[in-house]
Amino acid sequence: MQSTRDAVKLVFERLSRGRDLSLHTESNTGLPPQLMIDPTTIMVHGAGLCLLLGALVAASFFWKPRIWLRDFPQDIQDLAAPMTDEEQRVAGRFGLLIVSLMLGSLVLSTLRFGLDQGLLWALLHAYLVFQVFNVFDMAVIDWGLLLLIDPSKPPIEGTENARGWRDFAFHAKKSLKGSILAGFPSPLWRQDWPGAWLGSPESSPSVRQPRSPRTSSVQDFERKPRMPGEPVQ
C-alpha cells in the first residue's frame, strides 16, 4: 500500500513539473491561506461552455427529441416506443460530440490557467468550470425544458401526462451525481488528508522564507574603516 502511494505521489510530482501540489499557500505573516483561483476566469470560461453545449443540446432536442429519451425519467422511457437503430446511432454521435467538446474546452481552460501553480490547482479550476455548466444544465436546460413542455402535448409521442414531465427532482439528483463523479480523483491517497490540501510554508514554492539578518545586503556592504595598525580580519 505504501509503495502504491509513493508511486502515485511521484506521478503527481512529475505532472506538476516539480512544483508543490497544495491547494493553498500560507504566508509567514500569519494570514489565512489564499486561494489561487480566479472566479472571473471560471465564470467566463464556464459561460462559454454553457453557450456552446447549451445551443447544441437545445438544437438537437428540437430537431430529434427522441435521441434524448434515455436522459428523461424512467416513466417517460417506459411509455415511449423503443429507440430505433437510427435514433441510437444519432444519439451516440451527439453524445460523443458533446463529451469531446466538453473535455476539449476543459483542457483548453486548464492550459490557459496553467500548471505552474500545481496540478491540484489546475484540477480544481477545471472542476469549477465544469460545475458552472453542470448548474446551467440542470437549471436552464433540464428545468427550463420541463417548464416549456406541455405534459398533455409532449414532444415524445406516447408520453402524454407522464409524471416525468414535472419531475424536477430527477434532474437535480442527476446533476448532484455528476458533481460527485467529477470530483474524482482526489488526494485521498495521502495519509495527511485533508491537511495535504492546505500545504505548508516549507513546501510552498510561492512562500518566501525570511532572510537571515547576517545575509542582509546592507550589512554585507557596510563595513567599518580599518584603523592604522589594526590587523586585517
C-alpha positions as CSV (number, residue, x, y, z in Angstrom):
1,M,0.0,0.0,0.0
2,Q,2.8,2.3,0.9
3,S,4.6,1.6,-2.4
4,T,1.4,2.4,-4.3
5,R,1.0,5.8,-2.6
6,D,4.7,6.6,-3.3
7,A,4.2,5.7,-7.0
8,V,1.1,7.9,-7.3
9,K,2.9,10.7,-5.4
10,L,5.8,10.5,-7.8
11,V,3.5,10.8,-10.9
12,F,1.7,13.8,-9.4
13,E,5.1,15.5,-8.7
14,R,6.2,14.9,-12.3
15,L,3.0,16.1,-13.8
16,S,3.2,19.3,-11.7
17,R,6.7,19.9,-13.0
18,G,8.2,19.5,-9.6
19,R,6.0,22.2,-8.1
20,D,4.1,21.9,-4.8
21,L,0.6,20.3,-5.2
22,S,-1.1,22.1,-2.4
23,L,-4.3,23.9,-3.0
24,H,-3.5,26.7,-0.6
25,T,-0.5,28.9,0.3
26,E,0.3,30.3,3.7
27,S,2.3,33.3,4.5
28,N,4.7,34.0,7.3
29,T,2.6,36.9,8.4
30,G,0.0,34.6,10.0
31,L,-2.7,35.5,7.5
32,P,-5.2,32.9,6.4
33,P,-4.3,30.7,3.3
34,Q,-5.0,32.4,0.0
35,L,-6.8,30.6,-2.9
36,M,-5.1,30.8,-6.3
37,I,-8.4,30.5,-8.2
38,D,-9.8,33.4,-10.3
39,P,-13.6,33.5,-10.0
40,T,-13.9,35.8,-13.0
41,T,-12.0,33.4,-15.3
42,I,-14.0,30.5,-14.1
43,M,-17.3,32.2,-14.8
44,V,-16.1,33.4,-18.3
45,H,-14.9,30.0,-19.3
46,G,-18.0,28.4,-17.8
47,A,-20.3,30.8,-19.6
48,G,-18.6,30.0,-22.9
49,L,-19.0,26.2,-22.3
50,C,-22.7,26.8,-21.4
51,L,-23.3,28.7,-24.6
52,L,-21.6,26.1,-26.8
53,L,-23.1,23.0,-25.3
54,G,-26.4,24.6,-24.5
55,A,-27.0,25.7,-28.1
56,L,-26.1,22.2,-29.3
57,V,-28.3,20.4,-26.8
58,A,-31.3,22.7,-27.5
59,A,-31.0,22.4,-31.3
60,S,-30.7,18.7,-31.2
61,F,-33.7,18.3,-28.8
62,F,-36.0,20.4,-31.0
63,W,-34.7,18.5,-34.1
64,K,-34.9,15.0,-32.8
65,P,-36.2,14.9,-29.2
66,R,-36.2,11.1,-29.0
67,I,-32.4,10.9,-29.1
68,W,-32.5,12.3,-25.5
69,L,-35.0,9.7,-24.3
70,R,-32.5,8.0,-22.0
71,D,-31.9,11.3,-20.2
72,F,-35.6,11.5,-19.0
73,P,-37.2,9.8,-16.0
74,Q,-38.0,6.1,-16.2
75,D,-41.8,6.5,-16.6
76,I,-41.3,8.6,-19.8
77,Q,-38.9,5.9,-21.1
78,D,-41.4,3.2,-20.3
79,L,-44.3,5.0,-22.1
80,A,-42.3,5.9,-25.2
81,A,-41.6,3.5,-28.0
82,P,-38.1,2.0,-28.0
83,M,-35.5,3.9,-29.8
84,T,-34.8,2.8,-33.4
85,D,-31.4,1.8,-34.6
86,E,-31.1,5.1,-36.5
87,E,-32.1,7.1,-33.3
88,Q,-29.5,5.2,-31.3
89,R,-26.8,6.0,-33.9
90,V,-27.7,9.7,-33.9
91,A,-27.8,9.7,-30.1
92,G,-24.4,8.1,-29.9
93,R,-22.8,10.6,-32.3
94,F,-24.3,13.5,-30.5
95,G,-23.1,12.1,-27.1
96,L,-19.6,11.7,-28.5
97,L,-19.6,15.2,-29.9
98,I,-20.8,16.8,-26.6
99,V,-18.3,14.9,-24.5
100,S,-15.5,15.7,-26.9
101,L,-16.4,19.4,-26.9
102,M,-16.7,19.4,-23.1
103,L,-13.4,17.7,-22.5
104,G,-11.6,19.8,-25.1
105,S,-13.0,23.0,-23.6
106,L,-11.9,22.0,-20.1
107,V,-8.4,21.1,-21.3
108,L,-8.1,24.5,-23.1
109,S,-9.4,26.3,-20.0
110,T,-6.9,24.4,-17.8
111,L,-4.0,25.1,-20.1
112,R,-5.0,28.8,-20.1
113,F,-5.0,28.6,-16.3
114,G,-1.5,27.0,-16.3
115,L,0.1,24.2,-14.4
116,D,2.8,26.3,-12.8
117,Q,0.8,26.7,-9.6
118,G,0.4,22.9,-9.1
119,L,-1.6,20.1,-10.6
120,L,-4.3,20.1,-7.9
121,W,-5.0,23.8,-8.5
122,A,-5.4,23.0,-12.2
123,L,-7.8,20.2,-11.5
124,L,-9.8,22.4,-9.1
125,H,-10.0,25.0,-11.8
126,A,-11.3,22.5,-14.4
127,Y,-13.8,21.1,-11.8
128,L,-15.2,24.6,-11.1
129,V,-15.6,25.4,-14.8
130,F,-17.5,22.1,-15.2
131,Q,-19.7,23.0,-12.2
132,V,-20.7,26.2,-13.9
133,F,-22.0,24.2,-16.9
134,N,-23.5,21.5,-14.6
135,V,-25.6,24.0,-12.8
136,F,-26.6,25.6,-16.1
137,D,-27.5,22.2,-17.5
138,M,-29.8,21.5,-14.6
139,A,-31.4,24.9,-14.0
140,V,-31.7,26.2,-17.6
141,I,-31.7,23.2,-20.0
142,D,-33.4,20.5,-17.9
143,W,-35.7,22.5,-15.7
144,G,-36.3,25.1,-18.5
145,L,-37.5,22.5,-20.9
146,L,-39.8,21.0,-18.3
147,L,-41.4,24.4,-17.8
148,L,-41.8,24.9,-21.5
149,I,-43.2,21.5,-22.3
150,D,-46.9,20.9,-22.0
151,P,-47.4,17.4,-20.4
152,S,-50.6,17.0,-22.4
153,K,-48.7,17.6,-25.7
154,P,-45.2,16.4,-25.1
155,P,-42.5,16.3,-27.9
156,I,-42.2,12.5,-27.5
157,E,-45.3,10.6,-28.7
158,G,-47.0,8.2,-26.2
159,T,-45.8,10.0,-23.0
160,E,-48.8,12.3,-22.6
161,N,-49.4,13.4,-19.0
162,A,-46.4,11.4,-17.7
163,R,-45.3,12.5,-14.2
164,G,-41.7,12.7,-15.5
165,W,-42.5,15.9,-17.4
166,R,-42.7,17.6,-14.0
167,D,-40.0,15.6,-12.2
168,F,-37.6,18.3,-11.3
169,A,-36.0,16.2,-8.5
170,F,-34.9,13.6,-11.1
171,H,-32.7,16.2,-12.9
172,A,-31.4,17.6,-9.6
173,K,-30.3,14.2,-8.5
174,K,-28.6,13.6,-11.8
175,S,-26.8,16.9,-11.5
176,L,-25.6,16.1,-8.0
177,K,-24.4,12.7,-9.2
178,G,-22.4,14.4,-11.9
179,S,-20.8,16.8,-9.3
180,I,-19.7,13.9,-7.2
181,L,-18.3,11.8,-10.0
182,A,-16.4,14.8,-11.5
183,G,-14.8,15.4,-8.1
184,F,-12.5,12.4,-8.5
185,P,-9.6,11.8,-8.5
186,S,-8.9,13.4,-5.1
187,P,-5.8,13.3,-2.9
188,L,-7.4,10.7,-0.6
189,W,-4.3,8.5,-1.1
190,R,-2.3,10.9,1.0
191,Q,-2.1,9.9,4.7
192,D,-2.2,13.6,5.8
193,W,-5.5,14.3,4.0
194,P,-7.2,16.8,4.4
195,G,-4.1,18.6,5.6
196,A,-2.5,17.7,2.2
197,W,-4.8,20.3,0.6
198,L,-3.5,23.1,2.9
199,G,0.2,22.8,2.2
200,S,2.9,24.2,4.5
201,P,5.2,27.2,4.4
202,E,8.2,24.9,3.9
203,S,6.8,23.1,0.9
204,S,5.0,26.0,-0.9
205,P,7.2,27.5,-3.7
206,S,5.3,30.8,-3.5
207,V,6.3,31.5,0.1
208,R,9.4,33.5,0.6
209,Q,11.4,32.4,3.6
210,P,12.7,35.2,5.9
211,R,16.2,36.2,5.2
212,S,18.8,35.9,7.9
213,P,20.0,39.2,9.3
214,R,23.5,38.2,8.6
215,T,22.8,37.8,4.9
216,S,21.4,41.3,4.5
217,S,22.9,43.2,1.7
218,V,23.2,46.3,3.9
219,Q,25.4,44.5,6.4
220,D,27.5,42.9,3.7
221,F,28.5,46.3,2.2
222,E,28.5,48.5,5.3
223,R,31.9,47.9,6.9
224,K,33.8,50.0,9.4
225,P,37.0,51.6,8.2
226,R,40.2,49.8,9.4
227,M,42.4,51.9,11.7
228,P,46.1,52.1,11.1
229,G,47.9,49.2,12.7
230,E,44.7,47.2,13.1
231,P,45.1,43.6,11.9
232,V,43.1,42.6,8.9
233,Q,40.1,40.4,9.9
